[in-house]
Structures are given as structure tokens and as C-alpha cells.
Amino acid sequence: ASKMFGSSEERDEPTRKDFKQLFEAADGDKSRQLDKDEIRELIKKKGFDVGEEEMTEIFAFMDTDGDGGIDFEEFEANFEGALNKIGLRVKVHQNGVIEELNEWAVDEETYSRLLEMYVNIQEDKKGLLEEKQRATMRE
């Protein structure tokens, strides 16, 4: 996943033109409507893999008028929200860059300490923690 730094004021916010470029690149048959396969291919080209059930959910979320196709207005208004709905936390930026947002982040020192705690607590060495062990780690 890509990482972007700086304040939100420094981030490049997408314009209507940026969404239009994404839309037109995905519209392989130039019908001015995206079908499920075109949406799937766009998502795949941007580095994300979604299953059939997720794809159905994405498409249903985006197809607000229920006509079986995603027009540009639906795409612009709902693309990020549809991916967020299935758990892909993303943000579209200028030039069609799609950033995967991390839900949380820690510095290397904290990560190392957490990893060490996990290894020390993990008694069965199978990668699973019991509820008691998770409670100890939370403390």
C-alpha cells in the first residue's frame, strides 16, 4: 500500500477531471457506463483483489439508480465509499492515485515491543492467543 505524508492541506485532493480519467480508463467498451467486470478490472489494476461477493456489494452500492450500470456521476460520488464499505480504506488523489489508508500505525520501536510481547505471550507457538493472553497483552 502506498503511504502519503503531510497534513491534509498538503495532500492533493482529486478533481472531477481525476475521477473522469479513472472512469474513462475503466470504460473499455466506451459505453459511458461501467459494468461489474470493468469496475473489477479497475480495482485489480490499482492493486486490490476482491472476490465475487465483495464485487456484488461494491456494484450494488455504486449503482444508486439500479439500472445495472455505473455512470460517471455514480462513480464519482460512490467509488471511495463502495470500497470503504467492504473494508478497503481508500482515498482517491490527483492523477488517479488510489491510496490505501492504514487504520492505525505505530513507530518501529513500538512495533518491536508489541512483537516481542506477542512472542513472549504466545504459549502454543501456533500464532493464536487465548482470551487470557490477549487480556494480558492489552494491560
Secondary structure, DSSP 8 states (H G I E B T S, - for coil): -----S-TTTS----HHHHHHHHHHH-TT--SSB-HHHHHHHHHHTT----HHHHHHHHHHH-TT-SSSB-HHHHHHHHHHHHHHTT--EEE-GGG-EEE--S----HHHHHHHHHHHHHH-SSSSS---HHHHHHHH-
